[in-house]
Every structure is written in structure tokens, then in C-alpha cells.
Amino acid sequence: METENKNRPDDFEEEVGKKEQRRIKAQRRKGESPWLGFSMFGLIGWSVTVPTLLGTMLGLWLDKRYPGNRSWTLMLLVTGLILGCLNAWYWVKKENRDMHEEDENKNQ
């Protein structure tokens, strides 16, 4: 039990330090436009929407030209949605990596 109490002040100091770094970072970014966040949100939305719509339109065209037992529209809609989600995941992962690299560079 004594070892737990000894670690708590260190954990507390570390947590306070992290919160202070976030506060300072937020103050530095105060000059950035809120539109930057909206533009990133829009980029993610469009990266899902465009492949989904393209897949749907291609599927509708194929269903009209080559009718059959299977629905091209449904298959290509799902395929477009999956590709769009993978695309969005890529962009979020990239932004997250860039943000962490920026933090590491500032701390050095």
C-alpha cells in the first residue's frame, strides 16, 4: 500500500504537467480560425460521400444496362461506402500523426 501512495504524487505531477501543456498549446492555437476545424470535418465527410455516390451512380447505370438477379447498385454503394470510410480513416490517421509529430518537435 505504501508503494501506491508513493506513486500517486508522481502521477499527479505528470497529469498536471500534461494538462498545462495542453492549455499552453490551446492558447497558441487561439489565433487559428475555427473554419480550419470545419474544413477538416468537411474533408472527412466528402471523402466518404464522393466514393459512395460514385458507386451508387455506377451501380444504377449498370442495373439499367445489364439487368440481372443481383443489384449492382447495392453492391457498388456498399463498396463505395467501404472505400470512403477507409479514405476517411487514412486522413484522420494522417492528421493525428502530424499533430503528434508537431508536439514532439516543439517539446525537443
DOKOL-353889 format. One line per 5 residues: number of its first residue (from 1); their letters; for each residue x, y, z of C-alpha. Coordinates in steps of 0.1 Angstrom, whole numbers, plus 2048, in hexadecimal, padded with zeros to 3 digits. Each point is the difference from the previous one (the first is absolute). Layout:
NUM	a	X:Y:Z | ...
END
This chain:
1	meten	800:800:800 | 81D:817:807 | 80D:7FC:7DC | 7DE:80B:7F3 | 801:820:815
6	knrpd	824:807:7F4 | 7F6:7FE:7DB | 7E2:817:804 | 812:821:803 | 815:7F8:7E2
11	dfeee	7E1:7F7:7EC | 7EF:81F:80C | 81D:816:7F6 | 802:7EF:7DE | 7DA:805:7FA
16	vgkke	802:825:80A | 81E:804:7E8 | 7ED:7F1:7E3 | 7E2:816:807 | 816:81F:801
21	qrrik	810:7F6:7DF | 7DD:7FC:7F0 | 7F6:822:80E | 81F:811:7F2 | 7FB:7EF:7DF
26	aqrrk	7DB:80C:7FF | 80B:823:807 | 819:7FF:7E3 | 7E5:7F4:7E9 | 7E7:81A:80B
31	gespw	809:815:7E1 | 7F6:7E4:7E9 | 7DF:803:7EF | 7E4:7E9:80B | 7FA:7FB:7DB
36	lgfsm	81F:7EA:7FF | 7EE:7E6:815 | 7E1:802:7EB | 815:7FC:7E0 | 80F:7E0:80F
41	fglig	7DD:7F3:809 | 7F5:808:7DD | 81E:7EE:7F1 | 7F7:7E1:814 | 7DC:802:7F6
46	wsvtv	807:804:7DB | 81A:7E4:800 | 7E3:7E8:80A | 7E5:810:7EC | 811:802:7DE
51	ptllg	809:7DB:7FC | 7DE:7F6:80D | 7EE:816:7E7 | 816:7F5:7E3 | 7FB:7DB:809
56	tmlgl	7DA:806:801 | 7FF:812:7DF | 815:7E5:7EF | 7EA:7E5:80F | 7E1:811:7F3
61	wldkr	80F:803:7DE | 80A:7DB:800 | 7DE:7F5:80C | 7EF:812:7E3 | 819:7F3:7E6
66	ypgnr	804:7DC:80E | 7E2:7F6:815 | 804:7E0:813 | 7FA:7ED:820 | 819:815:814
71	swtlm	7FE:825:807 | 81E:813:7F4 | 7F4:81F:811 | 800:7F0:822 | 821:7EF:7FC
76	llvtg	812:81F:7F3 | 7EF:816:81A | 80F:7EA:81C | 821:7FE:7EE | 801:826:7FC
81	lilgc	7F7:804:825 | 81C:7E9:80B | 819:812:7EA | 7F4:821:80D | 803:7F5:824
86	lnawy	824:7F3:7F9 | 808:821:7F0 | 7F2:814:81E | 814:7E9:818 | 81F:807:7EC
91	wvkke	7FB:826:803 | 7F8:7FF:825 | 81F:7E9:807 | 816:818:7EC | 7F4:81F:812
96	nrdmh	804:7EE:822 | 824:7F6:7F6 | 808:823:7F5 | 7F2:80F:820 | 815:7E9:816
101	eeden	81F:806:7EB | 7FA:826:804 | 7FD:7FB:826 | 820:7EC:802 | 813:81A:7EB
106	knq	7F5:81C:817 | 80A:7ED:81F | 823:7FA:7F4
END
